[in-house]
Amino acid sequence: MNILEKIVARKKEEVEAAKEKVSLKQLQYYRHYHDKVPSFRESILSAGSNGIIAEFKRQSPSKGAIHAGATVDDIIPGYAKAGVSGISILTDTDFFGGHNNDLTRGRDLCQLPIIRKEFIIDPYQVYEAKAIGASAILLIGAILNRQQALELASLANSLEMEVLFEIHDEAELELLNSYIQLVGINNRNLKTFEVDLEQSIRLAAQLPGDMVPIAESGIGSAEAYFHLRSAGFKGFLMGEYFMKEKNPAAACQTFCEKIKEKTSTL
């Protein structure tokens, strides 16, 4: 059993436990359930947007602790001040050290669109994302079939959330559907964990024209950012690059300023 299979197995247990603890009806009474949330697509495509989606995560299965003890209060306002286009917040606890409360707090702290970064396999999690204040949900092609992808994305749209659908190879292009607004292409091979920007560029060229391409993982320099942007990517999800620093918000600020300065000379 690989790490992705372990996460999904654990997630099935978590979802069943969550359903017993909080019903769908109860989720509708959460204070953010009926909020109108900002659009990720609009934010990324707006004039002057840098497309950066700054991620908040404390750890990962492959890297272990990245920034243990990090708090949303210390980082999210700084990300917003830096001028990013959106925020990504990990809510998985066992493998990434996150919590639903991180996203709810993030929603209280900024007006930017927020993606719930989670391993979503059940409709309950989509309702849960709405209740905690998400603007969009992540769906991962590697753990879903076509019918699941369609049902979960459709449900998200009906709840006025957008969908970031993550793919890793050509086969997962078959899972895309009309309820998906953004397609995240993971630059990291899940089997070897090597980063291959050219593979991502090849996949992006095969996307339907109405879907916004988002580069994920392995963006470790301004050069990589501009290389991907010149290839047609509109969004750039960056987490570890910022979170590994003592002050992630300051690192984000520096990167955004570098991008802005170089953009002005192009």
N, C-alpha and C positions, 0 to 999 in steps of 0.2 A: 504493500500500500504506500503510494507516494504522498508527499505532503499535501497536495491538493485534495486527494481522496480522504486523507485524515481530517482535513478542515471541513469538508462536506459532511462526513459522517458525524462529526461533532456538532455541526450546524443543525442537522436534523434533530438531534437531541435537544439542542437549545430552543429551537422553534416550538417543539411540542411542549416544553416546559413553560415557555412564554405564553402560549395559548391558554394554558391552565391558569396562569397567574393573572393575565389581563386579556379580556375578551375584545373582539373587534368593536363591539358597542362601546366599551370603556375607552378604547383608543380614540374614538370620536369626541370624547370630552377632554382630551389633552389640549392645552391652551394654544398650540400651534396648528392643530388639525385643520382649522378653517382659514388659516392665514393665506393671503395671496403672496406667493414667493416670486422672487426675481428670476428671469429666464437666463439660463446658462448660454444658450445659443445666441441670444441677443447681446449679452455681455461680451462674448468672445468676438462676435462679428462687428461690434460697434466701432466707429471711427476712432482711431488712436489707441485701441486696445492692444496690449502686448500679448494677450492670449494665455498668460501664465496662470495655471491653477496650482496654488500653493497648498501642499498637503501637510496635515497634522497627523503624525504617527510616532508612537513611542518605541516600537520594536517591530521586528519581522522574523519569520521562521528562518530565513536565509542569513540574516545579519545579526540576529539576536538583539540585544538592547542597542537602540540608536540614540535615544534621548530619554532615559528612564526618569520618571518624575515630572516630565514636562506637563504644563497646564495650559489649557485653552486660553485662559485669561492672560497669560504671559505672552502668548504668541499670535493668536488670531488678530487682535487689534493692530499689531505691527505689520502683519501680512497685508491687511486692508490699507493701512497707511502707505505701504510701499507701492501700491497701485496695481495689484494683481487683478485679473479678470474674474477670478472665482476661488473658492476654497474646497478642498477635499478633506473629509474627516473620517478616519477609520473608526468603526464602531465594534469590530470584533475584539472580544476580550482575551480569549485563551491564547491566540497566536500573535495578536498585534497590540495587546495592552490597551485597547480602546473601550469605549462605553457609549451607549445611547445618550447619556447625559453630556458627553463631550459635544455632540452635535447640537443638542438643545441649547447649551450654553453658547456655542458658536453663533447660533441664530440670534441670540440676544445681544451679542457683541458686535455684529456687523450687518450691513445691508446687502452684502454680496451674495450671489447664488452659491449654494453649498451642495456638494455631492455627498450622498451617503456611500462611503466606500465599504462595501460589505459583500459577503458571499450569499447572494440572494437566490434562494431555491424554492421559495414558498410565497404565495400571495400575501400571507400574514405579514411578511417582512416589508412588503410594499406599503401596506396600510400603516405599519409601524414607522416607516420612513416619513410618511406624510405627517404623522402625529408628532414626530420630534423636530420637524421644521425643515426637512430637506427640500431643495429645489429640483434635485435630480437623483436618480438611483444608478448604481453601477450594476450591469448584468455582464457576466463572464461567459463567453462562448464555450470555453473548455469544460464547463460543468452543466450546460443546458442543452436540450435538444430543440428542434425547430418549434414544436408546439409550446414548450415551456417559454421559450424566448418571446413568442407571439403573445401568449396570455399575460406574462408579467409586464411586458412593455405596454401592451394595450391598457392594462389596469393602471399603470403609472400615469399614462396620459389622461385617463378618465379622472384621476385624482389631481390633475393639473400639475404633474411633475414631468420632467423630461427624462430621457434615457441616454446614458453613456454606455455603449455596448463595446466590450473589450474583446478583441480578436488577436490571435497569435500567428495564424497561417491562412493559406488560401481556402482550405476546407471550411473554415468558420465563416467565410463570406456568405455561404449558403444559408446561414442562420439570420441574416439581416432581414428586417421587415419595415413597413411604412410607419411604425410607431417609434422608431429610433431616430433621434435627432443628431446625436454625436457618436462617432466611432473612435474608440481608443485603440491604437495599435501599439502593443507592448513591444518595445525594442529589445526586450530580454527574452531569450529562448528559455522556456520553462523547463526544458530537459537539461540543458547545459549551463544555463544562467549567463551565457555570454551575450553581450550587447551587439546588435547588428543593425545600425541605422539604415543601411541600404535595403535590408529586407522590409523594413517598415515603409520605406519610400515606394518600393514595388507594390506593396499591399494598398497603400493610399491611392495609387493611380488606378486601382480597380474598384474604388468605392463609387456608389451612385452619387451624382452631382449634388443632390440636395442634402447629403449627410456631411457634417462638419468633422474633418479628420483631426484627431487629438493624438499627439505623441506621448507615450508613457515610458517611463524608466530609462535610466542611462543618460539623461541629459545633464552632463557635468561641466559644461562650458558654454560661453557665449557663442563660440564657433559652432558647436553642435546645434544650438538653438537656431542660428541663422541658416545653417545647412538644411535643417528640417523645414524651416519657414520658406526657404526658396523652393523647396520641393512641394509646397502646397499645404503644409500643415498650418492650421489656424490656432490650435490650442496646444499647450505644453504642460503636462502634469509633472510637477517636481516636488518630491518629498524628502527623500534621503539627503539630497544635495543641501537642503536648508537645515533639516532636523539634526544632522550630525554635528552641526556647529553649536558652540556654547550659547550663542544668541541667534536662533533661527530667523527671527524677524529682521535683525540687522543684516544677516546674510542675504535675505530676500531683498531688502532695500538696496543693498550694494549691487546685486545682480540686475534688478529692475532699472537702476540708474545707468548701468553699463549698457543695457539693451537700448534704453532711450537715447543715450548719447550716440551709440553707433548707428541707430536707426535714422537719426537726424542728419547723418553724413552720407547716407546711401542715396 
